[in-house]
Amino acid sequence: MMASLGRFIRQIRQSNNLTLQQLASKIGADAGNLSRIERGELGVSETLLRKISAALDTTPAHLYALSEAENNLPLQVEEPHQSYLSTFNQSTSRATAEDFVQWFRSATPYIHAFGGRTFVIAFGGEVVNDAQFIALSHDLNLLASLEVRLVLVHGVRPQIEQRLKRDKLTPAFHDGLRVTDDAAMEAVKEANGAVRVEIEALLSMGIANSPMAGADIRVASGNFVTAKPLGVRDGVDLQHTGEVRKVDAIGIQKRLDDNELVLLSPLGYSPTGEAFNLSLEDVAVSAAIALDADKLIFLMDSDGVRNLRGDLLREMTAEKAKNLLRNVQNNEAPIHFSEDVDYYLPAAVRACKHGVARTHLISRHIDGAIIQELFTHSGIGTMVTEEGLETMRQANIDDVGGILKLIEPLENDGILVRRGRERIEMEIDHFYIMEHDNRIIGCAALYPFAAEHMAEFACLAIDTDYRGNGRGDRLFNYCQAQAKENGFKKLFCLTTRTEHWFLERGFIEQSIEKLPQEKQNLYNFQRKSKVFVKPL
């Protein structure tokens, strides 16, 4: 939407015979930033949008309507732009609508799962400075409408730097921490107040024909964070720089129970009446731990965490994250490790260690980044978890639907013998499944033949989205271990298409006579499956 909004701003500006410089001069803005807005590279704040609309003799609602209509939403738009909208290609609209329906259906499990959950979302002051919060507010409104309990934690680093520069004060740091003297603390207080007011104003929008239409977001903020001074470190007095001592979880929960969004600033207060400058990461992690949050989300400059080779890591455990941080410290030139990751990855490890189930590190520069990360299978950033997302276990009756969804395409192709729902339900105790983040992505079955101390390995299936990463091997090895544990001496399988897969895993082709007698009696001579046996 950000791109289409910028495109219509440019079209109307050009129709009014205005150059970028002329429009910038009329509204008191930077021409370079206006150019980025028109190209869709920079979000536009509500205040700036009102100025642009007035200078172009239009309204924010009209610009939003044009933008929404281009994204195939059925909005009514007055002349003179109606003729332009009527020229949209109908076949493209149908394809886009079908894609949307498919995505919406795939997002349904997440919609069900997120209702009533608590998410802590943290972002630096750059999101407000670069006018990106207006786009973020649309995503927050969507999450709130799905009854997600939201706690926002904002940063103020760039705003503090601007005020120190204005007052001709030199910033002081020690070991990555700001030394906050009396003068710097005044800048900290001013910056926090300004950013908080700006965020509350943007969350109060309700412009018709915009994503915030009908929004009823009430924002609660206050002295929820108790802090203490960091004191003297390596002989340097950090003065008003502090760390979180306690988060008032009960007070925050009451606001969330009243359907309010809670906004936390990186400030903390002591019982003696002092205020302390805190880090965004400390406040976010402490709040997530105190609230037992389901998710902690950091918006940052990079697109996620990359390893030393530069590969984007979609998922990692806290242990792997610690190993990566250790490797980075021992590497002289970690060119793919951004400054943001230096702050947020240790915070993610700390959160996981204290029980926060999921921490997401995603780019602030991608429009709808939170929605893409939370409502798609693969996400767009990096998710850090305490334990691996993939687990294997014995199936139960609630898994029948997921198993059928996996095996039906293979049955239709003739790779697997057809089984109906009733048969799966009767044999469910013989099935084992692989889950990825609570989604069934693989299944296999072990049918016992106790008299011969043999078990049949059957019905192996892996979701098409998760093939090619050794998951079939892991599920087979798990089933093989279960067979050994249950006292079986041999595994056997019947196959028509995948004989090489079994040969590579130690199976030997045998005659039908090597099967248990019961299985011989059921052998389908029309299918002519080959028999493979493996000693355990």
LUMVEXVEX-93650 format. One record per residue (C-alpha): residue number from 1; x, y, z. Coordinates in nm, 2 decimals. Each point is the difference from the previous one (the first is absolute). Layout:
# LUMVEXVEX-93650
(pt NUM; (X; Y; Z))
...
***
This chain:
# LUMVEXVEX-93650
(pt 1; (0.00; 0.00; 0.00))
(pt 2; (0.29; 0.24; 0.08))
(pt 3; (0.12; -0.03; -0.36))
(pt 4; (-0.34; 0.07; -0.16))
(pt 5; (-0.07; 0.29; 0.23))
(pt 6; (0.33; 0.16; -0.10))
(pt 7; (-0.08; -0.06; -0.37))
(pt 8; (-0.33; 0.18; 0.02))
(pt 9; (0.17; 0.29; 0.19))
(pt 10; (0.24; 0.03; -0.29))
(pt 11; (-0.28; -0.02; -0.27))
(pt 12; (-0.20; 0.27; 0.17))
(pt 13; (0.31; 0.22; 0.06))
(pt 14; (0.08; -0.03; -0.37))
(pt 15; (-0.35; 0.08; -0.11))
(pt 16; (0.02; 0.32; 0.21))
(pt 17; (0.33; 0.08; -0.19))
(pt 18; (0.20; 0.00; 0.32))
(pt 19; (0.36; -0.11; 0.03))
(pt 20; (0.13; -0.19; 0.30))
(pt 21; (0.19; 0.31; 0.11))
(pt 22; (-0.31; 0.22; -0.03))
(pt 23; (-0.22; -0.24; 0.20))
(pt 24; (0.28; -0.04; 0.27))
(pt 25; (0.02; 0.38; 0.03))
(pt 26; (-0.38; 0.03; 0.04))
(pt 27; (-0.02; -0.25; 0.28))
(pt 28; (0.34; 0.07; 0.16))
(pt 29; (0.13; -0.35; -0.06))
(pt 30; (0.32; -0.15; -0.15))
(pt 31; (-0.02; -0.07; -0.37))
(pt 32; (0.21; -0.31; 0.03))
(pt 33; (-0.24; -0.15; 0.25))
(pt 34; (-0.30; 0.09; -0.22))
(pt 35; (0.17; -0.18; -0.29))
(pt 36; (0.04; -0.31; 0.22))
(pt 37; (-0.36; 0.01; 0.11))
(pt 38; (-0.11; 0.02; -0.37))
(pt 39; (0.22; -0.30; -0.08))
(pt 40; (-0.16; -0.20; 0.29))
(pt 41; (0.33; -0.02; 0.18))
(pt 42; (-0.10; 0.21; 0.30))
(pt 43; (-0.33; 0.01; 0.20))
(pt 44; (-0.19; 0.33; 0.05))
(pt 45; (-0.12; 0.12; 0.33))
(pt 46; (-0.36; 0.12; 0.04))
(pt 47; (0.11; 0.35; 0.07))
(pt 48; (0.22; 0.02; -0.32))
(pt 49; (-0.28; -0.17; -0.20))
(pt 50; (-0.24; 0.27; 0.10))
(pt 51; (0.24; 0.27; -0.11))
(pt 52; (0.06; -0.18; -0.34))
(pt 53; (-0.37; -0.03; -0.05))
(pt 54; (-0.07; 0.36; 0.07))
(pt 55; (0.28; 0.11; -0.24))
(pt 56; (-0.14; -0.23; -0.27))
(pt 57; (-0.36; 0.12; 0.06))
(pt 58; (-0.12; -0.35; 0.10))
(pt 59; (-0.06; -0.19; 0.32))
(pt 60; (0.18; -0.29; 0.18))
(pt 61; (-0.32; -0.20; -0.03))
(pt 62; (0.00; 0.04; -0.37))
(pt 63; (0.36; -0.11; -0.03))
(pt 64; (-0.06; -0.30; 0.22))
(pt 65; (-0.31; -0.09; -0.21))
(pt 66; (0.21; 0.00; -0.32))
(pt 67; (0.26; -0.21; 0.16))
(pt 68; (-0.24; -0.25; 0.14))
(pt 69; (-0.19; -0.03; -0.33))
(pt 70; (0.33; -0.08; -0.18))
(pt 71; (0.04; -0.28; 0.25))
(pt 72; (-0.34; -0.14; -0.11))
(pt 73; (-0.21; 0.11; 0.29))
(pt 74; (-0.36; 0.10; -0.10))
(pt 75; (0.01; 0.37; 0.09))
(pt 76; (-0.20; 0.28; -0.16))
(pt 77; (0.22; 0.28; -0.14))
(pt 78; (-0.13; 0.33; -0.13))
(pt 79; (0.10; 0.17; -0.33))
(pt 80; (0.24; 0.09; -0.16))
(pt 81; (0.19; -0.33; 0.08))
(pt 82; (-0.29; -0.24; -0.05))
(pt 83; (0.08; -0.04; -0.37))
(pt 84; (0.36; -0.10; 0.08))
(pt 85; (-0.12; -0.26; 0.25))
(pt 86; (-0.24; -0.16; -0.25))
(pt 87; (0.28; -0.09; -0.23))
(pt 88; (0.15; -0.26; 0.25))
(pt 89; (0.05; -0.33; -0.17))
(pt 90; (-0.28; -0.23; 0.13))
(pt 91; (0.19; -0.33; -0.05))
(pt 92; (0.29; 0.14; 0.21))
(pt 93; (-0.25; 0.10; 0.27))
(pt 94; (-0.15; -0.36; 0.00))
(pt 95; (0.35; -0.15; 0.03))
(pt 96; (0.09; 0.24; 0.28))
(pt 97; (-0.33; -0.08; 0.17))
(pt 98; (0.06; -0.38; -0.03))
(pt 99; (0.35; 0.05; 0.15))
(pt 100; (-0.15; 0.19; 0.28))
(pt 101; (-0.26; -0.27; 0.08))
(pt 102; (0.27; -0.27; -0.01))
(pt 103; (0.22; 0.21; 0.24))
(pt 104; (-0.29; 0.08; 0.23))
(pt 105; (-0.09; -0.37; 0.03))
(pt 106; (0.36; -0.09; 0.07))
(pt 107; (0.01; 0.26; 0.27))
(pt 108; (-0.31; -0.13; 0.18))
(pt 109; (0.18; -0.23; 0.24))
(pt 110; (0.21; 0.30; 0.12))
(pt 111; (-0.31; 0.22; 0.04))
(pt 112; (-0.15; -0.27; 0.22))
(pt 113; (0.33; -0.04; 0.20))
(pt 114; (0.07; 0.37; 0.06))
(pt 115; (-0.33; 0.11; 0.16))
(pt 116; (0.06; 0.09; 0.36))
(pt 117; (0.37; -0.04; -0.02))
(pt 118; (0.25; 0.27; 0.12))
(pt 119; (0.25; 0.15; -0.25))
(pt 120; (0.28; 0.24; 0.10))
(pt 121; (0.11; 0.20; -0.31))
(pt 122; (0.32; 0.21; 0.03))
(pt 123; (0.13; 0.26; -0.25))
(pt 124; (0.26; 0.27; 0.00))
(pt 125; (-0.07; 0.37; -0.03))
(pt 126; (0.10; -0.02; -0.37))
(pt 127; (-0.35; -0.15; -0.07))
(pt 128; (-0.16; 0.33; 0.12))
(pt 129; (0.28; 0.22; -0.14))
(pt 130; (-0.03; -0.15; -0.35))
(pt 131; (-0.38; 0.03; 0.00))
(pt 132; (-0.04; -0.38; -0.01))
(pt 133; (-0.22; -0.03; 0.30))
(pt 134; (-0.32; 0.09; -0.20))
(pt 135; (0.04; -0.33; -0.19))
(pt 136; (0.08; -0.18; 0.32))
(pt 137; (-0.31; 0.13; 0.16))
(pt 138; (-0.21; -0.16; -0.27))
(pt 139; (0.15; -0.34; 0.09))
(pt 140; (-0.05; 0.07; 0.37))
(pt 141; (-0.36; 0.08; -0.07))
(pt 142; (-0.04; -0.33; -0.18))
(pt 143; (0.15; -0.20; 0.29))
(pt 144; (-0.22; 0.19; 0.25))
(pt 145; (-0.31; -0.09; -0.21))
(pt 146; (0.11; -0.37; 0.04))
(pt 147; (0.00; 0.05; 0.38))
(pt 148; (0.37; -0.02; 0.03))
(pt 149; (0.12; 0.17; 0.32))
(pt 150; (0.26; 0.25; -0.10))
(pt 151; (0.29; 0.16; 0.19))
(pt 152; (0.21; 0.25; -0.19))
(pt 153; (0.35; 0.10; 0.10))
(pt 154; (0.15; 0.29; -0.19))
(pt 155; (0.36; 0.13; -0.01))
(pt 156; (0.13; 0.36; -0.02))
(pt 157; (0.37; -0.02; -0.10))
(pt 158; (-0.02; 0.22; -0.31))
(pt 159; (-0.23; 0.25; 0.18))
(pt 160; (0.25; 0.03; 0.29))
(pt 161; (0.29; 0.05; -0.24))
(pt 162; (-0.19; 0.28; -0.18))
(pt 163; (-0.07; 0.18; 0.33))
(pt 164; (0.36; -0.04; 0.12))
(pt 165; (0.12; 0.14; -0.34))
(pt 166; (-0.25; 0.29; 0.03))
(pt 167; (0.13; 0.08; 0.34))
(pt 168; (0.37; -0.04; -0.11))
(pt 169; (0.06; -0.28; 0.24))
(pt 170; (0.23; -0.29; -0.07))
(pt 171; (-0.14; -0.35; 0.04))
(pt 172; (0.20; -0.22; 0.24))
(pt 173; (0.00; -0.38; -0.01))
(pt 174; (0.17; -0.27; 0.19))
(pt 175; (0.00; -0.36; -0.11))
(pt 176; (-0.31; 0.07; -0.22))
(pt 177; (-0.19; 0.17; 0.28))
(pt 178; (-0.09; 0.37; 0.00))
(pt 179; (0.15; 0.20; 0.28))
(pt 180; (-0.31; 0.20; 0.10))
(pt 181; (0.10; 0.31; 0.20))
(pt 182; (-0.24; 0.27; 0.11))
(pt 183; (0.00; 0.18; -0.34))
(pt 184; (-0.04; -0.32; -0.20))
(pt 185; (-0.28; -0.11; 0.23))
(pt 186; (-0.20; 0.31; -0.09))
(pt 187; (0.04; -0.09; -0.37))
(pt 188; (-0.11; -0.36; 0.09))
(pt 189; (-0.32; 0.12; 0.17))
(pt 190; (-0.08; 0.24; -0.28))
(pt 191; (0.06; -0.26; -0.27))
(pt 192; (-0.22; -0.26; 0.18))
(pt 193; (-0.28; 0.24; 0.04))
(pt 194; (0.00; 0.11; -0.36))
(pt 195; (0.01; -0.35; -0.14))
(pt 196; (-0.27; -0.13; 0.24))
(pt 197; (-0.24; 0.28; -0.10))
(pt 198; (0.07; -0.06; -0.38))
(pt 199; (-0.07; -0.37; 0.04))
(pt 200; (-0.32; 0.06; 0.20))
(pt 201; (-0.12; 0.25; -0.26))
(pt 202; (0.06; -0.25; -0.29))
(pt 203; (-0.17; -0.28; 0.19))
(pt 204; (-0.30; 0.23; 0.04))
(pt 205; (-0.06; 0.04; -0.37))
(pt 206; (-0.34; -0.10; -0.14))
(pt 207; (-0.01; 0.15; -0.35))
(pt 208; (-0.27; -0.14; -0.22))
(pt 209; (0.11; -0.22; -0.29))
(pt 210; (0.33; -0.06; 0.17))
(pt 211; (0.13; -0.32; 0.18))
(pt 212; (-0.07; 0.18; 0.33))
(pt 213; (-0.36; 0.06; -0.08))
(pt 214; (-0.21; -0.11; 0.30))
(pt 215; (0.30; -0.06; 0.21))
(pt 216; (-0.06; 0.04; 0.37))
(pt 217; (0.35; -0.04; 0.14))
(pt 218; (0.03; 0.14; 0.35))
(pt 219; (0.36; 0.04; 0.12))
(pt 220; (0.11; -0.04; 0.36))
(pt 221; (0.35; 0.12; 0.12))
(pt 222; (0.14; 0.08; 0.33))
(pt 223; (0.25; -0.09; 0.27))
(pt 224; (-0.01; -0.38; -0.06))
(pt 225; (0.38; -0.04; 0.01))
(pt 226; (0.20; 0.02; 0.32))
(pt 227; (0.37; 0.06; -0.06))
(pt 228; (0.33; 0.02; 0.18))
(pt 229; (0.33; 0.17; -0.09))
(pt 230; (0.27; -0.19; -0.18))
(pt 231; (0.25; 0.18; 0.22))
(pt 232; (0.37; 0.00; -0.07))
(pt 233; (0.13; -0.23; -0.27))
(pt 234; (0.38; -0.03; -0.05))
(pt 235; (0.05; 0.32; 0.18))
(pt 236; (-0.26; 0.19; -0.20))
(pt 237; (-0.31; 0.14; 0.17))
(pt 238; (-0.29; -0.06; -0.23))
(pt 239; (-0.21; 0.24; 0.22))
(pt 240; (-0.36; 0.00; -0.12))
(pt 241; (0.03; -0.31; -0.22))
(pt 242; (-0.17; -0.29; 0.17))
(pt 243; (-0.14; -0.35; -0.05))
(pt 244; (-0.34; -0.15; 0.06))
(pt 245; (-0.06; -0.11; 0.36))
(pt 246; (-0.37; -0.10; -0.03))
(pt 247; (-0.29; 0.02; -0.25))
(pt 248; (-0.35; 0.05; 0.14))
(pt 249; (-0.15; -0.30; -0.17))
(pt 250; (-0.33; 0.02; 0.20))
(pt 251; (-0.05; 0.36; -0.10))
(pt 252; (0.07; -0.07; -0.37))
(pt 253; (-0.23; -0.31; 0.00))
(pt 254; (-0.29; 0.21; 0.14))
(pt 255; (0.04; 0.25; -0.30))
(pt 256; (0.02; -0.29; -0.24))
(pt 257; (-0.31; -0.16; 0.15))
(pt 258; (-0.18; 0.33; -0.07))
(pt 259; (0.10; -0.04; -0.37))
(pt 260; (0.26; 0.28; 0.02))
(pt 261; (0.33; 0.00; -0.18))
(pt 262; (0.29; 0.07; 0.25))
(pt 263; (0.28; 0.23; -0.11))
(pt 264; (0.33; -0.02; 0.19))
(pt 265; (0.28; 0.25; -0.04))
(pt 266; (0.37; -0.08; 0.08))
(pt 267; (-0.03; 0.18; 0.33))
(pt 268; (-0.02; -0.14; 0.35))
(pt 269; (-0.07; 0.14; 0.34))
(pt 270; (0.14; -0.07; 0.34))
(pt 271; (-0.18; 0.00; 0.34))
(pt 272; (0.21; 0.31; 0.08))
(pt 273; (-0.16; 0.20; -0.28))
(pt 274; (0.28; -0.01; -0.25))
(pt 275; (-0.03; -0.07; -0.37))
(pt 276; (0.25; -0.22; -0.19))
(pt 277; (0.09; -0.03; -0.37))
(pt 278; (-0.05; -0.37; -0.10))
(pt 279; (0.07; -0.19; -0.31))
(pt 280; (-0.28; -0.11; -0.23))
(pt 281; (0.12; -0.36; 0.01))
(pt 282; (0.00; -0.01; 0.38))
(pt 283; (-0.35; 0.13; 0.03))
(pt 284; (-0.14; -0.22; -0.28))
(pt 285; (0.15; -0.32; 0.13))
(pt 286; (-0.09; 0.07; 0.36))
(pt 287; (-0.36; 0.08; -0.09))
(pt 288; (-0.03; -0.32; -0.21))
(pt 289; (0.14; -0.21; 0.28))
(pt 290; (-0.22; 0.16; 0.27))
(pt 291; (-0.31; -0.03; -0.22))
(pt 292; (0.08; -0.35; -0.11))
(pt 293; (-0.04; 0.12; -0.35))
(pt 294; (-0.06; -0.24; -0.29))
(pt 295; (0.21; 0.21; -0.24))
(pt 296; (0.27; 0.26; 0.02))
(pt 297; (0.05; 0.19; -0.33))
(pt 298; (0.29; 0.23; -0.08))
(pt 299; (-0.02; 0.22; -0.31))
(pt 300; (0.35; 0.08; -0.12))
(pt 301; (0.20; 0.13; -0.30))
(pt 302; (0.12; -0.33; -0.13))
(pt 303; (-0.23; -0.28; -0.14))
(pt 304; (0.08; -0.25; 0.27))
(pt 305; (0.31; -0.18; 0.14))
(pt 306; (0.26; -0.13; -0.25))
(pt 307; (0.27; -0.24; 0.07))
(pt 308; (0.37; 0.07; -0.08))
(pt 309; (-0.06; -0.12; -0.36))
(pt 310; (-0.28; 0.26; -0.05))
(pt 311; (-0.29; -0.25; 0.00))
(pt 312; (-0.32; 0.12; 0.16))
(pt 313; (-0.10; -0.23; 0.29))
(pt 314; (-0.38; -0.04; 0.00))
(pt 315; (0.00; -0.19; 0.33))
(pt 316; (0.25; -0.07; 0.27))
(pt 317; (0.00; -0.12; 0.36))
(pt 318; (0.14; 0.21; 0.28))
(pt 319; (0.30; -0.23; 0.03))
(pt 320; (0.08; 0.05; -0.37))
(pt 321; (-0.04; 0.37; 0.04))
(pt 322; (0.25; -0.01; 0.29))
(pt 323; (0.24; -0.20; -0.22))
(pt 324; (-0.03; 0.25; -0.28))
(pt 325; (0.07; 0.30; 0.24))
(pt 326; (0.30; -0.19; 0.12))
(pt 327; (0.13; -0.06; -0.35))
(pt 328; (-0.06; 0.37; -0.09))
(pt 329; (0.21; 0.11; 0.29))
(pt 330; (0.28; -0.23; -0.11))
(pt 331; (-0.02; 0.12; -0.37))
(pt 332; (0.19; 0.30; -0.10))
(pt 333; (-0.23; 0.12; -0.27))
(pt 334; (-0.36; -0.11; 0.05))
(pt 335; (-0.12; 0.19; -0.31))
(pt 336; (-0.36; -0.15; 0.01))
(pt 337; (-0.06; 0.08; 0.37))
(pt 338; (-0.18; 0.33; 0.03))
(pt 339; (0.01; 0.24; 0.30))
(pt 340; (-0.37; -0.06; 0.06))
(pt 341; (0.06; -0.37; 0.03))
(pt 342; (0.27; 0.07; 0.25))
(pt 343; (-0.26; 0.16; 0.22))
(pt 344; (-0.30; -0.22; -0.06))
(pt 345; (0.13; -0.36; -0.04))
(pt 346; (0.15; -0.01; 0.36))
(pt 347; (-0.34; 0.15; 0.12))
(pt 348; (-0.18; -0.29; -0.19))
(pt 349; (0.22; -0.26; 0.17))
(pt 350; (-0.07; 0.16; 0.34))
(pt 351; (-0.38; 0.00; -0.07))
(pt 352; (0.00; -0.37; -0.11))
(pt 353; (0.20; -0.10; 0.31))
(pt 354; (-0.27; 0.15; 0.22))
(pt 355; (-0.29; -0.16; -0.17))
(pt 356; (-0.10; 0.22; -0.29))
(pt 357; (-0.11; -0.26; -0.26))
(pt 358; (0.09; 0.20; -0.32))
(pt 359; (0.21; 0.30; -0.08))
(pt 360; (-0.01; 0.14; -0.35))
(pt 361; (0.26; 0.23; -0.16))
(pt 362; (-0.14; 0.16; -0.31))
(pt 363; (0.07; 0.30; -0.23))
(pt 364; (-0.17; 0.33; 0.07))
(pt 365; (0.04; 0.10; -0.36))
(pt 366; (-0.25; -0.26; -0.14))
(pt 367; (-0.36; 0.12; -0.02))
(pt 368; (-0.22; -0.25; 0.20))
(pt 369; (0.31; -0.18; 0.13))
(pt 370; (-0.18; -0.10; 0.32))
(pt 371; (-0.30; -0.15; -0.19))
(pt 372; (0.23; -0.19; -0.24))
(pt 373; (0.21; -0.13; 0.29))
(pt 374; (-0.29; -0.11; 0.21))
(pt 375; (-0.26; -0.13; -0.26))
(pt 376; (0.22; -0.19; -0.24))
(pt 377; (0.17; -0.34; 0.04))
(pt 378; (0.35; 0.12; -0.09))
(pt 379; (-0.01; 0.35; 0.14))
(pt 380; (0.24; 0.27; -0.13))
(pt 381; (0.25; 0.04; 0.29))
(pt 382; (0.16; -0.21; 0.27))
(pt 383; (-0.18; -0.18; 0.28))
(pt 384; (0.19; -0.10; 0.32))
(pt 385; (-0.15; -0.27; 0.21))
(pt 386; (0.10; -0.17; 0.32))
(pt 387; (-0.02; -0.34; -0.16))
(pt 388; (-0.01; -0.12; -0.36))
(pt 389; (-0.34; 0.05; -0.17))
(pt 390; (-0.01; -0.36; -0.14))
(pt 391; (-0.11; -0.28; 0.22))
(pt 392; (-0.11; -0.36; -0.05))
(pt 393; (-0.25; -0.20; 0.20))
(pt 394; (-0.26; -0.27; -0.02))
(pt 395; (-0.32; 0.11; -0.17))
(pt 396; (-0.34; 0.03; 0.16))
(pt 397; (-0.35; 0.03; -0.13))
(pt 398; (0.02; 0.38; -0.03))
(pt 399; (0.27; -0.05; -0.26))
(pt 400; (-0.21; -0.20; -0.25))
(pt 401; (-0.09; 0.31; -0.21))
(pt 402; (0.36; 0.11; -0.03))
(pt 403; (0.12; -0.36; -0.10))
(pt 404; (-0.27; -0.02; -0.27))
(pt 405; (0.10; 0.33; -0.14))
(pt 406; (0.36; -0.13; -0.04))
(pt 407; (-0.07; -0.34; -0.15))
(pt 408; (-0.29; 0.07; -0.23))
(pt 409; (0.22; 0.16; -0.28))
(pt 410; (0.23; -0.30; 0.01))
(pt 411; (-0.29; -0.24; -0.01))
(pt 412; (-0.14; 0.18; -0.30))
(pt 413; (0.34; -0.05; -0.18))
(pt 414; (0.00; -0.37; 0.09))
(pt 415; (0.31; 0.03; 0.22))
(pt 416; (-0.19; -0.10; 0.32))
(pt 417; (-0.27; -0.25; 0.04))
(pt 418; (-0.34; 0.18; 0.05))
(pt 419; (-0.12; 0.02; 0.36))
(pt 420; (-0.33; 0.15; 0.10))
(pt 421; (-0.06; 0.22; 0.31))
(pt 422; (-0.17; -0.29; 0.18))
(pt 423; (0.31; -0.22; -0.05))
(pt 424; (0.23; 0.28; 0.12))
(pt 425; (-0.21; 0.05; 0.31))
(pt 426; (0.02; -0.38; 0.08))
(pt 427; (0.37; -0.01; -0.06))
(pt 428; (0.10; 0.33; 0.16))
(pt 429; (0.20; -0.16; 0.28))
(pt 430; (0.24; -0.13; -0.27))
(pt 431; (0.08; 0.34; -0.14))
(pt 432; (0.28; 0.24; 0.09))
(pt 433; (0.00; 0.37; -0.11))
(pt 434; (0.25; 0.28; -0.04))
(pt 435; (-0.11; 0.35; 0.09))
(pt 436; (0.14; 0.33; -0.09))
(pt 437; (-0.12; 0.28; 0.24))
(pt 438; (-0.31; -0.21; 0.08))
(pt 439; (-0.08; -0.07; -0.37))
(pt 440; (0.01; -0.36; -0.12))
(pt 441; (0.26; -0.02; -0.28))
(pt 442; (0.08; -0.37; -0.01))
(pt 443; (-0.14; -0.34; 0.09))
(pt 444; (0.10; -0.37; 0.00))
(pt 445; (-0.15; -0.32; 0.14))
(pt 446; (0.14; -0.31; 0.17))
(pt 447; (-0.22; -0.31; -0.02))
(pt 448; (0.10; -0.28; 0.24))
(pt 449; (0.03; -0.37; -0.08))
(pt 450; (0.09; -0.13; 0.35))
(pt 451; (0.03; -0.37; -0.09))
(pt 452; (0.28; 0.06; -0.24))
(pt 453; (0.15; 0.30; 0.20))
(pt 454; (-0.04; 0.21; -0.31))
(pt 455; (-0.16; 0.34; -0.07))
(pt 456; (-0.12; 0.15; -0.32))
(pt 457; (0.12; 0.35; -0.08))
(pt 458; (-0.27; 0.17; -0.21))
(pt 459; (-0.18; 0.32; -0.10))
(pt 460; (0.30; 0.23; 0.01))
(pt 461; (-0.10; 0.35; -0.12))
(pt 462; (0.16; 0.34; 0.03))
(pt 463; (-0.18; 0.33; -0.07))
(pt 464; (0.11; 0.14; -0.34))
(pt 465; (0.11; 0.33; 0.16))
(pt 466; (0.24; -0.18; 0.23))
(pt 467; (0.17; -0.25; -0.23))
(pt 468; (0.37; -0.01; -0.08))
(pt 469; (0.14; 0.06; 0.34))
(pt 470; (0.04; -0.35; 0.13))
(pt 471; (-0.33; -0.01; 0.18))
(pt 472; (-0.09; -0.34; -0.15))
(pt 473; (0.32; -0.14; 0.14))
(pt 474; (-0.07; 0.15; 0.35))
(pt 475; (-0.35; -0.14; 0.01))
(pt 476; (0.12; -0.34; -0.12))
(pt 477; (0.28; -0.01; 0.26))
(pt 478; (-0.25; 0.09; 0.27))
(pt 479; (-0.23; -0.28; -0.11))
(pt 480; (0.29; -0.24; -0.02))
(pt 481; (0.10; 0.09; 0.36))
(pt 482; (-0.36; -0.06; 0.11))
(pt 483; (0.01; -0.34; -0.16))
(pt 484; (0.32; -0.10; 0.18))
(pt 485; (-0.14; 0.13; 0.33))
(pt 486; (-0.31; -0.22; -0.05))
(pt 487; (0.22; -0.31; -0.05))
(pt 488; (-0.04; -0.05; -0.38))
(pt 489; (0.29; -0.17; -0.18))
(pt 490; (-0.08; 0.10; -0.36))
(pt 491; (-0.17; 0.27; -0.20))
(pt 492; (-0.16; -0.07; -0.33))
(pt 493; (-0.17; 0.22; -0.26))
(pt 494; (-0.19; -0.04; -0.33))
(pt 495; (0.05; 0.26; -0.27))
(pt 496; (-0.06; 0.05; -0.37))
(pt 497; (0.18; 0.33; -0.06))
(pt 498; (0.27; 0.06; 0.27))
(pt 499; (0.21; -0.31; 0.01))
(pt 500; (0.33; 0.20; -0.03))
(pt 501; (-0.09; 0.21; 0.31))
(pt 502; (-0.03; -0.32; 0.21))
(pt 503; (0.31; -0.16; -0.15))
(pt 504; (0.20; 0.30; 0.10))
(pt 505; (-0.12; -0.04; 0.36))
(pt 506; (0.11; -0.36; 0.04))
(pt 507; (-0.30; -0.19; -0.12))
(pt 508; (0.05; -0.31; -0.22))
(pt 509; (-0.24; -0.12; -0.26))
(pt 510; (-0.16; -0.33; 0.09))
(pt 511; (-0.27; -0.24; -0.13))
(pt 512; (-0.36; 0.01; 0.11))
(pt 513; (0.07; -0.32; 0.20))
(pt 514; (0.21; 0.21; 0.25))
(pt 515; (-0.30; 0.19; 0.11))
(pt 516; (-0.20; -0.10; 0.31))
(pt 517; (-0.27; -0.25; -0.10))
(pt 518; (-0.28; 0.24; 0.08))
(pt 519; (0.15; 0.26; -0.23))
(pt 520; (0.05; -0.27; -0.28))
(pt 521; (-0.37; -0.08; 0.02))
(pt 522; (-0.08; 0.37; -0.06))
(pt 523; (0.25; 0.06; -0.28))
(pt 524; (-0.14; 0.17; -0.30))
(pt 525; (0.13; -0.18; -0.31))
(pt 526; (-0.15; 0.26; -0.23))
(pt 527; (0.20; 0.28; 0.16))
(pt 528; (0.32; -0.22; -0.01))
(pt 529; (0.18; 0.20; 0.28))
(pt 530; (0.36; -0.09; 0.06))
(pt 531; (0.10; -0.13; 0.34))
(pt 532; (0.29; 0.15; 0.20))
(pt 533; (0.12; -0.12; 0.34))
(pt 534; (0.25; 0.15; 0.24))
(pt 535; (0.15; -0.17; 0.31))
(pt 536; (-0.01; 0.22; 0.32))
***
